[in-house]
Amino acid sequence: MDVRIQVTLQPRSVANIHISCFLKGGADIKSVERILLQFLRNLFTLSCLTSFSSLAVSPYPFPASPCATRFLEDNPFPYSHNPNVIDTCNITDDTPVINDPASISTLPGADTEDLTYDIVCTGNSSPKAAKLIQAARQGLRQFAPTKSNEGCLGVFFLKGNDGETCAVFKPSETDGTVDEAQSRPGIPAGFGYAREYAAHLLDNTDFHHVPATSLVSVNHPTLSGAVSSTGSLQAFVNHECSAEEVGPRLFSTTDVHRIGLLDLRILNCDRHLGNILVTDTDDGQSLVPIDHSLSLPAFPALSGGWFEWLSLPQAKVPFSESTLRFIESLDPVTDVLMLQKELSSNDNSGSCLLSSDSLHTLRICTTFLRKAAARGFTLYDIGCMMSRYSDIDVECVLEQIVNATLSCGSQPTLPTDKDKSFWVAFDEELEGALKRTLAA
């Protein structure tokens, strides 16, 4: 028989906090109180929160649960089972403190699945992402999130049940774009988390090796003091270092091409070697791309592509046959429709977390990549044509093609719209530009 125990903390300077757990019938209420007291005192210390002075325990049955009510009537606790009667146990200096908050689970019949701190998936998750959420959820009930001191601001590390970092959480409120968006045209502040998830969705075959990512809502006071915070949860990658810390001779051409192709598809505006991680595998070292919150800028702001891998010699190596087959298999229209569906808002408004203009950018860039690769251009060639790598003040080929298309008087449309005039004109302008570039 399950009985809910409601614990009310009464801090000196903050509002009351309620925590619930589930216990098997017959558990000793004194033992419950002692373990909860130790656990919460330790938790407050770990979370750097205000200390509390008392702990109140009140047993009561589940609402609308006749079985639980009969159980309480037949088996009264040492404390009154009247929910209106609450006894208080004062905390003293000699109260023992346990080192491992997880010890609460050692109480016979205890089940910590209902602790207040939680992670709820708000989007569709792949099997890897679902496993990640479960691991982070279990860890969150024992270890507070820790804020990163480097990289994007407002990023938090979450631990698993074993105390090891397992996930990276980027809240929508402070997802890294808030402070950097001013220098990234077309990328609105507060939507970087959606772009992180989009990069994962676009890597549905794991060709680019984007870590498993999901949209979640995290409930923990460490996160800006909010009751819950929406954002992206990404698998933490155990790594030796970042690519900026080692020489390029250690990188395989395949790895550089994998990451470069992803950046071209999403027009990454912040690909530097610091957000490419170097990991050890059975086959040697491998590169893993992270941090995609500054990508998919809204059309027509296509001037911000930044690809530091252009400085690597591997970028000038022609694509392999298998890589060319992958590029040919890309379908920009299917990708747009997929992101529209997966990133649709939960408020039944039909809106998408990515604007239509950002989806236009995805279609434009993927189309450019497919046609350029088919004509024999290398990753380096395409990256130079899609960014202002040579001169920050001169429009790149991609911008020139788009501006020429716009001068015809049409605007880009979504795949579900009937008007296809922009895309017809864009294809013509792109074909002409590629021919002229080859002839030059």
N, C-alpha and C positions, 0 to 999 in steps of 0.2 A: 504494500500500500504506500502510495506516495503522499507526502505532506510537504507543503511549501513553508519555508521559514523566511520571514521577512526581517531583514536587518536594517535598522535605521541608525546612521551615524549622526552625531550631533556636534559638528565642529563649532569652534568659537567664532569663525569669521566667514563661513560659507554656508550655502543653503543645504538642507538635509539631502542626503544621498540614500537611495534605496537599492539594495542588492538582494537578489533572490537566488536560492539554490534549491535543488530537489533532493530529498532524503528518503530512504526506505523507511517504512513504518517501524517503530520500535527503537529508532536511533536515540541515543542518550542526549537529551537537550543540553546538558552541561558540557558534554564533549563537543557538541556542535558550537556552543558559544565560545569555548576556549580556543578551538581551532580557527573559527572565523575571526576572533579578536586578534590572534597572532598573525593570521594571514593579512588582514586589513591594515594592521599597524605596519607590517613590512611593506605592503603595497604602497601605502602613503609615503613611506620613506623612499622607495624606488621611484615614485612618480614626482617627488619633490613638491608634494601638496601640503596644505596646512594640516598639522596634526589634529587628532580628535581626542576628546576626553571621555567619551562614554560609548557604550554599545548596547543597543536595545534589541531584544529578541522576542518575537511574538509568533507562536505557531497558529496557523489557521488552515483549514482545508481548501482545496481547489474550489472555485466557484462552481455551482451546479454539479457537485460531485457527491451524490448520496452515500456512495461507498466510503469516501474519505470522511464524511460527517459521522457516519456510524462508527468508523474506526476511532475517531477522536472521542466519541461518547463512551465507547467501550474501553478505551485505553487512555485515560487522561494522563497528560504530561505532568512532570514535577511542577511546571508552571501552569497557570490557568489556561484552558483552551479557549477562553473567551477572548476574541480578537481585540476587545476594548481594554483588556488588562495587559499592560506591557511592563516587564521587569527590566531593570537596568543594572548592568555590571560595570563598575568603574574601573578604568585602566590605571594601574599603579606602576611605579618605576621597576618593581620586581617582577612584572609580567614577562614571562619568557618570550623571546622573539625567535622564530624559526628562520633559518637562512634560505630555505627554499619554499617560496609561496605555493609551489605545486603540492606541498604536503597536505593541503586540504583534501586532495583526492584520496588520501590514505584512510579517511574515515569510512568505515564499513557502510556501504549503501550510498555514499555521496556521489553526486553527479554534477559536474561543473558545467555542463552544456548550457545552462541557463544564466550564467553570470552576465552582468550588464554589458561588459565590453564584448563587442561582436563585430563581425564583418559580414555584410550581406551583398551578394552578387546582384548587380542591377542591369546586367547585360547577359548575352549568351556566352557561355564559357566552353572552351575546348577542354578535353579530358585533362590536359596538363594544367590548364588554368584552374580548373575545379579542384584538382589535387593541391595546388598552391594555396587557394583560398582556405581549404580545410586546415592545412598546416599552419597558416598565419592566424587563423581563428583560434586554434588551440593555444598558440604561443601568446596571443594578445591577452589572454586571461591570466597570464603569469608574468609577462614582461611588457613594460610600457614601451611605446615606440620611441626611438631615438632620432633626433634631428641631425641631418647631414651637415657637416661643416664645409663641404666643398661641392663644386658643381652647381646645379640649379638650387635656388633658394626655396625653402619650404618643402624639401623632400625628407621623408621619414623612412627609417629602416625598421622592419618588423622581424621579430624572432619567431622561430618555430618552437615546438614543445621541448626540444633539446637545448634551447638557449642559444642556438646558432642563427645568425641572420639568414632569413629565407626569402624576404620580399622587400620591394621598394614601393612606397606609397607616395603618389603625387596628388595632393588635394587640389580640387578645382580652385580654391581660394588663393593658393600660393603655389601654383604648379610650375613656376619657373618662367612663365611667359609674362607674369605681372610686371616684373622689372625690366625685361628685355624686349617686350613687344614694341616699344617705341622705336627701336632700331631695326625692327623686322616688319617691313610693310606688308600688309595683308594678313597678319596673324594677330587676331584679337586676344587681349589678355583674358586669362581664365579658362581657355579651351584647349590648353596644351595636353591635358589628360586624355581628351577625346582623340587627339592626334597620335598619342602613344598607343591607344587601343587600335586605331586605324592601321598603323604600321604592322601590328601583330596580325590583324585580320587579313591584310593583303599578302602576308607571308603564310598562306594557308598550306603550302607544301613544305614549309621549313627550308626553302632554298636559301633565304637570306640569314637564317639563324637568329631571328628576332626572339628574345626571351618571351615565354608565355606571359600574356597580359590579359587583364579583365577589368571591367568597370565595376566598382564596388562602392558601398557606403560603409565607412568605418565609424564605430561608436567608441570614442575614448577621449577623456578630458585633456590629454596631452596635445591633441590636435587643435590648436588655437582656441581651446576652451569651448569648442562647439559641441552640441549634443551629438551630432553625427556629421561626417564630412564625406562628400562624394568625390571620387577621383579614380585614378588608375592604379592597379596593383600589378606589379611586374616581378617576375622571378629574379631574385638576386643571383648574380653570376659570380661564382668563386673564380678569381683570376689572379694571375701573377703580377700584372701591371697593366698600364694602358699602352697603346701603340706609340705614344709620344715618348715613352721611356726606353724604347729599344730601336735598333736600326732596322730599316726597311728590308734588308737582305733576309731577315727571318720570316717575312710574310710570304705566303704562297700567292701565286697569281690568282688562283681560284678564289681565295678568301677576299682579296682586294676587289675582284670583279663582282662577287656576291654582294658586298656592301655597297659598292658603287652603283650597281643596278637598282638597288632599293632607293638610294638617294635620288637617282634620276627620276624614278617613278613618282616619288612624293615631293620632288623639288626641295630637298632638305636644305634649310637655310643656316644650319649650324653643325655641319659635319667637320669636326676637327679630330685629330688623332687622340685627343683626351677622352672622347666618348666612343672609342673603339677599344674593347678589352682583349687582352691577350690571355688565353687559357691554355692549360696543358691537357692534352688528350692522349689516347693510346697511340694515335698516329702522329703525335708531335704537337706543336703549337697551333692554335686556331684563333681566329678573330671573331669577336661577337659585337654587333652594333647595339648601342643603347642610346637613350635620350633623343626622341623624335618629336618632342613637343613643339619645336620650331620648324615645322614642315607643313606642306599643303597650304601655302599662302593663298588668300582669296584672289581669284582672277579680277583684274588684269595685273596685279602686283607680282610680276614674274622676274624681278631684277635681283632678288636676294639669294639665289642659289649659291651655296658655299660648300665646296668639296675639296677638303685638304688632301684627299688621296690623289688629286691631280699632280701632286709633287712626287708621287711614288713611281718608280720605273715600271712596276707591274701594270700600271694603267695604260701604258702604251703597247702592251702585248695584245695581239689580236685575240678575239674571243674564240674559245674552243667550240667544237661542233655541238657538244652537249649544252653549253651556255647559249649558243645561238638558237637551239631548239627551245630552250626555256623562254627566251625573249619572244620568239615567234608565237609561243603558246599564250602569251599575255593577251587578255581581252579587256581593254579599258572600259567598254560599255558594261560588261558583266561586273567589273570591279566597282563602278559607280553605283549600280543597282544594289550590289551587296552592301556597300557602306550605307546607302540610304536606308536599307532595312535594318541593319545591325546597330546603327547609331541613331535610330529614331527615338524621339523623346518619349518618356513614360507618362506624359501628362495627357495623352490622347489627342494632342493638337496636330499630330502628323508632321511636326517639325523634326529636323535632324540636328544632331550636335555639331555636324559640319555643315557650313553654309553651301548653297548651290554653287557659289563661286569657287569654293575650295574643291568641290567635286569636278568642276570644269578644269581646274588646274591638273588634277589627277589624269583626266582623259587626255588633255593636251600633251602632257609630259610623257605619258605612256605611249601615245601614238607617235610622238617624235622619236622616242627611243626605239620602237619597233622598226620604223622606216629607216632610221639612220643605221642601225645595226645590220639590217638586210642589205644595205648598200656597201657594207664593208668598213664602216667607220669604227674606230677603236673606242674603248671607254674614255680614253683621254680626249679624243676628238669630240665625242658627244658631250662630255662634261664642259669642254671649252665653249661649245656652241650654246649650251644651256645655262651659262653663268658668265659673269663679268670678270673672269679669271685674269684675262690679259690687261684690262683697263676698267676700273670701277666706274668711270665716267662715260663709257661707251656702251650703248645697247648691245646685248648679245644677239646672236642669230635667232634664238627663240623669241625674244621680244620683237624683233623686226618682223618676223613672220606673223605674229599675233596682231601687231599694229597694222600690217598690210591687210590682214583679213578683216579687221574692224573697219578699215576705210571703205570696205565694200558696203557697209551699212547694216550688216547683220550682227546679232549678238548670240553668244553660245546658249544652248538650251540643254535641258536634261533629256536622257534617252526616251522618257515617256512623252515628251512634247512632239508635236507633229512637225514643227519647223526645223528642218535640218540644214538650212542654207549656210549657216556659219561653218558647220563641219565640212561641208562640200568645199567651200572656199578655202578653209584652213588646209585641207588635204592638197589642194592645188598649189597653194603658196608654199607648203612644206616640200612638196616634190620639186618645185622649181628651185627653191633655195638649196636643197641637197645636190641637185645637178650642178648648180653654179659653183658650189663649194668644191665638188669633185673636179670640176674643170679648171679651177683656179690654180 
